């Protein structure tokens, strides 16, 4: 059965070849000249400099982890961790690099060829990120499974891959989030509110930093985020299959090797379905952007659900396995649609309307919307867990996460499309490409805001299921060494751990929001200084010092990402060895519930505030420059770090804590 592991390796390689071909085709399109090219080069260079600096610091952290893993768990786990970190970092880097090449070409296409051509370039720029995430995951895990998957020790070693990917993801997401939101907040508050100039105005020195941040935060950071959930779900399912009882093995098909390989087989199928979805977007690009993107996403999910049934039957798996995959895939769509409603439907218009009485009512309305939006996604996640467990046990919960994430190629493509379209709009504004071009890029960006909101809801629910699967694998591994191990809520150590676990989401949120606030303060001071001290800047006769703003955001992000990232990795080690495996199990349970609730609330509140501002900017309720607009900008400014820094950090926080606990579990027994 292990020889089948060559299939995910092959599909992973084909996915990377497809990404390369798409990138080559993007490069063939015009990239502009003069001021257009100059702006694009500034954005590209800023993103590259930040990523290089971030990865240097990440390399030091990873080296410390590799040494610790080698000393405690052996060379195989250390090798797996290294490969996981490299695959995650590579996926983020490739996605960010291609996005900074696609943004200017999207703007030029909007200016010369129209909306359909611009949509194609923006979407294909994002699809490189999606295909790279899926392909690197299959290549990495497939390779390790091929060489190590035949033994219990080998599967335990593979868990190091998820730890490596999660560690890089946490730092990338937090660092990129701090960068992008400090620049965004500074640009908006001084530019829009104080100076009264438009968004992406070339006179604003923070605009380039804001566009750089879209790439390092919303492309590279989001890619690493999805990568770790994608890989974590597969590895957790493999680990659960490896520790499954003979009774459960018989109930699910009778072949343990098949059950271990099943997650890789489903992910391979998902990559093919993602490619089909990407092709479908190309076919429907002459229609509206919304129709094309929605058809590609839902179409690939439907094809996957049907294909998964026949694949599972061909491999000899029980019908319960397909039911678990089915509820995971459907649940992901439900959470995405609910998120779309709260960040793009009636609640957004109510928040904008409340701006008529000032910023305070905008804040109250947005917070209420975020809190209310938690209910249906949380119930959906609970339903997925219940149905998947009933169909195939805890292994089914892991496969539900795999089912939700298998079409990550198209899901991540649509999510990364948003920042590319947003950047294109910024370049069009700064290069004075004209009103018609900006209208095209704005329409693409508007769809991108919805897809990004859907992507965040998808990422949260997928992270929750992946984390639960990892926690279940942790419990199974501890139970193998200690048959009496039980996580009972009336056990004082378990309850103590639950309260400790609930602390971490709040601490990390506080750290990341404070980091954005501090960096934004420095950014605001700098933008005000330049407006005041550079003669002719506001009149448009002088150039701003954009490099200074990029430097402020870079230094703040790199400095402030260390503590929350280190806390997530070290907390399970300290609690596990200090208080024991029961307290650690309780910690994971408490952190999981709090992380999911906070992530949903922050992402949806932030998205609703953002779109309320855009609703006003379309000319509603007084339009740009009105008091309602200024109130909406304040709401959006508060929502920015919630939806793009602290909220996304929750997904990775719980997965990092869970995978570190799973990796160190043999040392705790």
C-alpha positions in Angstrom: 0.0 0.0 0.0 2.9 2.3 0.7 3.8 2.3 -3.0 0.7 4.4 -3.6 2.5 7.3 -1.8 4.1 8.0 -5.2 0.7 9.3 -6.4 0.5 12.3 -4.0 4.1 13.1 -4.9 3.3 12.9 -8.6 0.2 15.1 -8.2 2.1 17.6 -6.1 4.7 17.8 -8.8 2.1 18.3 -11.5 0.5 21.0 -9.4 3.8 22.9 -9.1 4.2 22.6 -12.9 0.7 24.0 -13.4 1.6 26.9 -11.1 4.8 27.5 -13.1 3.0 27.5 -16.4 0.4 30.0 -15.1 3.2 32.3 -13.8 4.9 32.2 -17.2 1.7 33.2 -18.9 1.2 36.1 -16.5 4.7 37.3 -17.2 3.8 37.5 -20.9 1.2 40.1 -20.3 2.2 43.9 -20.3 3.6 45.2 -17.1 3.4 48.9 -17.9 6.0 51.6 -18.3 7.2 54.8 -16.5 5.4 55.7 -13.3 3.3 52.4 -13.4 6.4 50.3 -13.4 8.1 52.4 -10.8 5.2 52.0 -8.4 5.0 48.2 -9.0 8.8 47.9 -8.4 8.5 49.7 -5.1 5.8 47.4 -3.9 7.7 44.3 -5.1 10.9 45.4 -3.5 9.3 46.3 -0.2 7.6 42.9 0.0 10.9 41.1 -0.9 12.9 43.0 1.7 10.3 42.2 4.4 10.1 38.5 3.6 13.9 38.2 3.5 14.2 39.9 7.0 11.3 37.8 8.4 12.7 34.5 7.1 16.2 35.3 8.6 14.6 35.5 12.0 12.4 32.5 11.4 15.5 30.5 10.4 17.0 31.1 13.9 13.8 30.0 15.7 13.5 26.9 13.5 17.2 26.0 14.1 16.6 26.1 17.9 13.5 23.8 17.4 15.4 21.4 15.2 18.2 21.0 17.7 15.6 20.4 20.5 13.7 17.9 18.5 16.8 16.0 17.4 17.9 15.8 21.1 14.6 14.6 22.4 12.8 12.7 19.6 15.5 11.8 17.1 16.7 12.7 13.6 13.5 11.6 11.8 11.3 14.1 13.6 13.9 16.9 13.2 14.1 16.2 9.5 10.3 16.3 9.2 10.1 19.6 11.0 12.8 21.0 8.7 10.9 19.9 5.6 7.6 21.3 7.0 9.1 24.7 7.7 10.8 24.8 4.2 7.6 23.8 2.4 5.5 26.4 4.3 8.0 29.1 3.8 8.4 28.3 0.1 4.7 28.3 -0.5 4.3 31.7 1.1 7.3 33.1 -0.7 6.2 31.9 -4.2 2.7 33.1 -3.7 3.8 36.5 -2.5 6.4 36.9 -5.3 3.8 36.0 -8.0 1.2 38.3 -6.5 3.6 41.3 -6.7 4.1 40.5 -10.4 0.3 40.0 -11.1 -0.9 43.2 -9.4 0.6 45.7 -12.0 -0.4 43.5 -14.9 -4.0 43.5 -13.6 -4.0 47.3 -13.5 -2.6 47.5 -17.0 -5.1 45.0 -18.3 -8.0 46.9 -16.7 -6.7 50.1 -18.4 -6.2 48.6 -21.9 -8.3 45.4 -22.3 -11.2 45.7 -19.8 -12.7 43.8 -16.8 -12.5 40.2 -18.2 -8.8 40.4 -18.9 -8.1 42.0 -15.5 -10.1 39.4 -13.7 -8.1 36.6 -15.4 -4.7 38.0 -14.5 -5.8 38.8 -10.9 -7.3 35.3 -10.4 -4.5 33.5 -12.0 -2.0 35.5 -9.8 -3.9 34.2 -6.8 -4.2 30.7 -8.2 -0.4 30.3 -8.1 -0.6 30.7 -4.3 -3.5 28.2 -4.1 -1.8 25.5 -6.2 1.5 26.0 -4.4 0.0 25.5 -1.0 -1.8 22.3 -2.1 1.2 21.0 -4.1 3.8 21.7 -1.4 1.7 19.9 1.2 1.3 16.8 -1.0 4.9 16.8 -2.0 6.2 17.2 1.6 3.8 14.7 3.4 3.8 12.3 0.4 7.6 12.1 0.4 7.8 11.6 4.2 5.0 9.0 4.1 6.7 7.2 1.2 9.9 6.8 3.3 8.6 6.7 6.9 4.9 5.7 6.7 5.2 2.0 7.4 5.9 2.1 11.1 4.4 3.8 14.2 7.7 5.6 14.7 7.6 6.8 11.2 4.1 8.3 11.5 5.1 9.9 14.8 8.1 11.5 13.0 5.8 12.8 10.2 4.0 14.8 12.8 7.1 17.0 13.0 6.2 18.2 9.4 3.0 19.8 10.7 4.9 21.4 13.6 7.4 23.0 11.2 4.6 24.3 8.9 2.6 25.6 11.8 5.6 27.4 13.4 6.4 29.2 10.2 2.7 30.0 9.6 2.3 31.6 13.0 5.2 34.0 12.6 4.3 34.7 9.0 0.7 35.5 9.8 1.4 37.6 12.8 4.3 39.4 11.3 2.6 40.0 8.0 -0.6 41.1 9.8 1.2 43.6 12.0 2.9 45.0 8.9 -0.2 45.4 6.7 -2.5 46.8 9.4 -0.1 49.3 10.8 0.4 50.8 7.3 -3.3 50.6 6.5 -4.4 52.3 9.7 -1.8 55.0 9.3 -2.7 55.7 5.7 -6.4 55.8 6.4 -6.5 58.0 9.5 -4.1 60.6 8.3 -5.0 60.5 4.6 -8.7 60.0 4.5 -9.8 61.5 7.9 -7.3 64.3 8.5 -6.1 65.4 5.1 -9.3 64.5 3.2 -7.4 62.8 0.3 -8.6 59.7 -1.5 -7.6 56.1 -0.7 -4.3 55.1 -2.4 -3.5 58.8 -3.2 0.2 59.0 -4.4 0.7 62.0 -2.0 0.2 59.7 1.0 3.6 58.2 2.1 2.0 55.2 3.8 0.2 54.0 0.6 3.2 51.9 -0.7 3.6 50.3 2.7 -0.1 49.5 2.7 0.1 47.8 -0.7 3.3 45.9 0.4 1.3 44.8 3.5 -1.4 43.3 1.4 1.1 40.9 -0.2 3.1 39.9 2.9 0.0 39.7 5.2 -3.0 38.6 3.0 -1.1 36.5 0.5 2.0 35.0 2.1 0.5 35.1 5.6 -2.8 33.6 4.6 -1.1 31.0 2.4 1.0 29.8 5.4 -2.2 29.8 7.5 -4.1 27.5 5.2 -1.0 25.4 4.6 -0.7 24.5 8.2 -4.4 23.6 8.6 -4.3 21.6 5.3 -1.2 19.6 6.4 -2.4 19.4 10.1 -5.7 17.8 9.0 -4.0 15.2 6.9 -1.3 14.3 9.5 -3.9 14.1 12.3 -6.0 11.7 10.3 -3.0 9.6 9.5 -2.1 9.5 13.2 -5.6 8.6 14.2 -5.7 5.8 11.7 -2.4 4.5 13.1 -3.7 4.4 16.6 -7.1 3.0 15.8 -8.5 -0.1 17.5 -9.1 -3.4 15.5 -12.8 -3.0 16.0 -12.9 0.5 14.4 -10.6 -0.6 11.6 -13.0 -3.4 10.8 -16.0 -1.0 10.9 -14.3 1.4 8.4 -13.2 -1.1 5.9 -10.8 -3.5 7.6 -7.5 -2.3 6.2 -5.4 0.0 8.4 -2.9 0.9 5.7 -5.8 2.1 3.5 -7.2 4.3 6.3 -3.7 5.8 6.8 -3.3 6.6 3.2 -6.9 7.9 2.7 -6.2 11.5 3.6 -3.4 11.8 1.0 -5.6 10.1 -1.6 -8.4 12.6 -0.9 -6.1 15.6 -1.0 -4.7 14.4 -4.3 -8.2 14.2 -5.8 -8.9 17.7 -4.3 -5.9 19.1 -6.2 -7.3 17.8 -9.5 -10.7 19.3 -8.7 -9.1 22.6 -7.9 -7.4 22.7 -11.3 -10.9 22.0 -12.8 -12.3 24.9 -10.8 -9.5 27.2 -11.9 -10.2 26.3 -15.5 -13.9 27.0 -14.9 -13.2 30.5 -13.7 -11.3 31.1 -17.0 -14.3 29.8 -19.0 -16.8 32.1 -17.2 -14.5 35.2 -16.9 -16.5 37.0 -19.6 -19.5 37.0 -17.2 -19.3 38.9 -13.9 -16.4 38.3 -11.6 -18.8 37.2 -8.9 -20.4 34.5 -11.0 -17.1 33.2 -12.4 -15.4 32.9 -9.0 -18.5 31.4 -7.3 -18.9 28.9 -10.1 -15.3 27.8 -9.8 -15.4 27.4 -6.0 -18.7 25.6 -5.7 -18.1 23.6 -8.9 -14.8 22.2 -7.7 -16.4 21.3 -4.3 -19.3 19.4 -6.0 -16.9 17.5 -8.3 -14.7 16.6 -5.3 -17.7 15.3 -3.3 -18.8 13.1 -6.2 -15.2 11.9 -6.9 -14.5 11.2 -3.3 -17.4 8.7 -3.2 -16.0 6.6 -6.0 -12.4 7.0 -4.7 -13.4 5.7 -1.2 -15.3 2.8 -2.7 -12.4 1.9 -5.0 -10.1 1.8 -2.0 -12.4 -0.4 0.0 -13.4 2.2 2.6 -16.8 2.2 4.4 -19.6 4.6 3.4 -19.2 6.3 6.8 -15.8 7.7 5.6 -17.5 9.4 2.6 -20.3 10.8 4.9 -17.6 12.4 7.1 -15.9 13.9 4.0 -19.3 15.1 2.7 -20.3 16.9 5.9 -16.9 18.6 6.0 -17.1 19.9 2.5 -20.7 21.0 2.9 -20.0 22.6 6.3 -17.2 24.7 4.8 -19.6 26.1 2.1 -22.2 26.9 4.8 -19.7 28.7 7.0 -18.5 30.6 4.0 -22.0 31.7 3.0 -22.9 32.8 6.5 -19.7 34.8 6.7 -20.5 36.4 3.3 -23.9 37.5 4.7 -22.6 39.1 7.8 -19.8 40.9 6.0 -21.6 41.8 2.8 -25.4 41.8 3.5 -28.0 43.7 5.5 -25.8 43.9 8.7 -23.2 46.0 6.7 -25.8 48.5 5.6 -27.1 48.8 9.2 -23.6 49.6 10.4 -23.2 52.2 7.7 -26.6 53.7 8.6 -25.5 53.9 12.3 -22.7 56.1 11.2 -25.2 59.0 10.9 -24.9 59.4 14.7 -21.1 59.1 14.8 -18.3 56.6 15.3 -19.6 55.3 18.7 -22.7 53.8 17.2 -20.7 52.4 14.3 -18.5 50.6 16.9 -21.4 49.3 18.9 -23.2 48.0 15.8 -20.1 46.4 14.4 -19.3 44.6 17.6 -22.9 43.3 17.9 -22.7 42.1 14.3 -19.4 40.2 15.0 -20.8 38.6 18.1 -24.1 37.6 16.5 -22.2 36.1 13.5 -20.5 33.5 15.8 -23.7 31.5 16.3 -24.4 29.8 13.0 -20.8 28.9 12.1 -20.2 27.5 15.6 -23.4 25.4 15.3 -22.3 24.3 11.9 -18.9 23.2 13.2 -20.6 21.4 16.1 -22.9 19.6 13.5 -19.9 18.6 11.4 -18.2 17.1 14.5 -21.3 15.3 15.5 -22.1 13.8 12.1 -18.5 13.0 11.2 -18.0 11.3 14.6 -21.2 9.3 14.2 -20.2 8.2 10.7 -16.5 7.3 11.3 -15.5 8.1 14.8 -12.8 10.7 15.6 -11.1 9.6 12.4 -14.1 10.9 10.6 -13.6 14.3 12.2 -10.1 14.4 10.8 -11.4 13.4 7.4 -14.1 16.1 7.6 -11.3 18.7 7.9 -9.5 17.0 5.0 -12.8 17.2 3.0 -13.2 20.8 3.8 -9.6 21.6 2.8 -9.0 19.3 -0.1 -10.0 21.9 -2.7 -7.7 24.4 -1.0 -6.1 25.1 -4.5 -9.2 27.0 -5.7 -10.2 28.3 -2.2 -6.8 29.8 -1.6 -6.7 31.1 -5.2 -9.9 33.1 -4.7 -8.7 34.4 -1.4 -5.3 35.5 -2.8 -7.1 37.1 -5.8 -8.4 39.8 -3.4 -5.1 41.4 -2.5 -3.9 41.3 -6.1 -7.1 43.2 -7.2 -6.7 45.6 -4.3 -3.0 46.3 -5.2 -4.1 46.8 -8.8 -6.5 49.5 -7.7 -3.8 51.2 -5.7 -1.4 51.2 -8.6 -4.1 52.5 -10.9 -4.8 55.4 -8.5 -1.2 56.3 -7.9 -0.4 56.2 -11.6 -3.4 58.3 -12.6 -4.8 55.7 -15.0 -8.2 57.3 -15.0 -11.7 56.9 -13.6 -12.8 54.0 -15.9 -9.7 51.9 -14.9 -10.3 52.5 -11.2 -14.0 51.5 -11.6 -12.9 48.2 -13.0 -10.3 47.6 -10.3 -12.8 48.7 -7.6 -15.4 46.2 -8.9 -12.8 43.4 -8.8 -11.7 44.5 -5.3 -15.3 44.5 -4.1 -15.7 40.9 -5.1 -12.3 40.2 -3.5 -13.5 41.6 -0.2 -16.3 39.1 -0.2 -14.1 36.2 -1.2 -11.6 37.2 1.5 -14.3 37.2 4.1 -15.5 33.8 2.9 -11.9 32.6 3.0 -11.5 33.7 6.6 -14.6 31.9 7.7 -13.4 28.8 5.8 -10.0 29.0 7.4 -11.4 29.3 10.9 -13.8 26.3 10.6 -11.0 24.2 8.9 -8.6 25.2 11.7 -11.1 24.2 14.3 -11.6 20.7 12.8 -7.9 20.2 12.2 -7.1 21.2 15.8 -9.8 18.8 17.2 -8.3 16.0 15.1 -4.8 16.8 16.4 -6.1 17.0 20.0 -7.8 13.6 19.4 -4.5 12.1 18.1 -2.8 13.5 21.2 -5.3 11.8 23.5 -4.9 8.6 21.6 -1.2 8.7 21.8 -1.2 9.4 25.5 -3.8 6.6 26.1 -1.5 4.1 24.3 1.1 4.7 27.0 -1.3 5.2 29.8 -4.6 3.1 29.4 -6.2 4.9 32.4 -5.8 8.4 30.8 -9.1 10.2 30.6 -9.9 13.9 30.1 -12.8 14.3 32.6 -14.3 17.7 33.2 -14.6 17.0 36.9 -10.9 16.3 37.2 -9.3 19.4 38.8 -6.2 19.2 36.6 -8.3 19.1 33.4 -10.4 22.0 34.6 -7.4 23.9 35.6 -5.9 23.4 32.1 -9.1 24.5 30.4 -8.9 27.9 32.2 -5.2 28.2 31.4 -6.0 27.4 27.8 -8.7 30.1 27.6 -6.1 32.7 28.5 -3.9 32.3 25.4 -6.3 33.6 22.8 -6.8 36.8 24.8 -3.1 37.3 25.5 -2.1 36.8 21.9 -5.0 39.0 20.7 -3.9 41.7 23.1 -0.2 41.4 22.0 -1.0 41.6 18.3 -3.5 44.4 18.6 -1.1 46.4 20.8 1.6 45.8 18.2 -0.6 47.2 15.4 -1.6 50.2 17.6 2.1 51.0 18.5 3.3 50.6 14.9 0.3 52.6 13.6 1.1 55.4 16.1 4.6 55.6 14.6 3.2 55.5 11.1 0.7 58.3 11.8 3.4 60.5 13.3 5.6 59.9 10.3 2.8 60.7 7.7 1.9 63.8 9.6 5.5 64.9 9.7 5.9 64.4 5.9 2.7 66.3 5.1 4.0 69.2 7.3 7.7 69.2 6.5 7.9 68.3 2.8 7.1 71.4 0.8 4.5 70.8 -2.0 3.6 67.2 -0.9 -0.1 67.9 -0.4 -0.2 70.0 -3.5 1.2 67.1 -5.5 4.4 68.8 -6.6 6.7 66.8 -4.3 7.3 63.0 -3.7 6.7 61.4 -0.3 9.4 59.3 1.4 7.6 55.9 1.1 10.7 53.9 2.1 10.6 55.4 5.6 7.0 54.1 6.1 7.9 50.7 4.8 10.8 50.6 7.2 8.6 51.6 10.2 6.1 48.7 9.4 8.9 46.2 8.8 10.8 46.9 12.1 7.5 46.8 14.1 6.4 43.6 12.6 9.7 41.8 13.0 10.1 43.0 16.6 6.5 42.3 17.8 6.0 38.9 16.2 8.5 37.1 18.4 6.6 37.0 21.7 3.2 35.6 20.6 4.9 33.1 18.3 7.2 31.8 21.0 4.4 31.7 23.5 2.3 29.4 21.3 5.3 26.9 20.8 6.5 27.0 24.4 3.2 26.9 26.3 2.4 23.2 25.6 6.0 22.3 26.6 5.8 24.2 29.9 2.3 23.0 30.8 2.9 19.4 29.7 6.1 18.9 31.6 5.1 21.2 34.5 1.5 20.1 35.1 1.2 16.8 33.2 -0.7 15.5 30.2 -4.1 15.9 31.7 -3.6 19.6 32.3 -2.2 20.0 28.8 -5.3 18.2 27.3 -7.5 20.6 29.2 -5.4 23.5 28.0 -5.9 22.5 24.4 -9.7 22.1 24.9 -10.0 25.6 26.5 -7.9 27.2 23.9 -9.8 25.5 21.0 -13.2 26.8 22.1 -12.0 30.3 22.9 -9.9 30.6 19.7 -12.7 29.6 17.4 -15.2 32.0 19.0 -12.8 34.9 19.1 -11.6 34.3 15.5 -15.2 34.2 14.1 -16.2 37.4 16.0 -13.1 39.4 15.1 -13.0 38.3 11.4 -16.7 39.0 10.8 -16.8 42.3 12.8 -13.7 43.6 10.9 -15.1 42.5 7.6 -18.5 44.2 8.3 -16.8 47.5 9.3 -14.6 47.4 6.2 -17.6 46.9 3.8 -19.7 49.4 5.7 -17.0 52.0 4.9 -17.0 50.9 1.2 -20.8 51.1 1.1 -20.6 54.8 2.1 -17.7 55.4 -0.3 -20.0 54.3 -3.2 -22.0 57.5 -2.6 -24.5 56.2 0.0 -25.4 58.2 3.1 -23.4 61.2 2.0 -20.5 59.5 0.3 -16.8 60.2 0.6 -15.8 63.1 2.9 -19.1 63.1 4.8 -19.4 62.8 8.6 -20.9 59.3 8.0 -17.8 58.4 6.0 -15.4 59.6 8.7 -17.3 57.5 11.3 -17.2 54.5 9.0 -13.4 54.9 8.5 -13.0 54.9 12.3 -14.9 51.6 12.5 -12.8 50.1 9.6 -9.6 51.2 11.4 -10.6 49.3 14.5 -11.7 46.4 12.5 -8.5 46.1 10.5 -6.3 44.5 13.2 -9.2 42.3 14.3 -9.8 40.8 10.9 -6.3 40.7 9.5 -4.0 40.3 12.5 -5.5 39.1 15.7 -8.3 37.1 14.2 -6.2 35.0 11.8 -3.6 34.4 14.6 -6.3 32.4 16.5 -6.4 29.8 13.7 -2.7 29.1 13.9 -2.4 29.5 17.7 -4.6 26.5 18.4 -3.1 24.4 15.7 0.4 25.2 16.8 -0.4 24.3 20.4 -2.1 21.1 19.3 0.6 19.9 17.0 3.4 20.7 19.5 1.4 18.7 22.2 1.1 15.8 19.8 4.8 15.8 18.9 5.9 15.9 22.6 3.3 13.4 23.7 5.7 10.4 23.8 7.9 12.3 26.2 5.0 13.0 28.6 3.9 9.3 29.1 
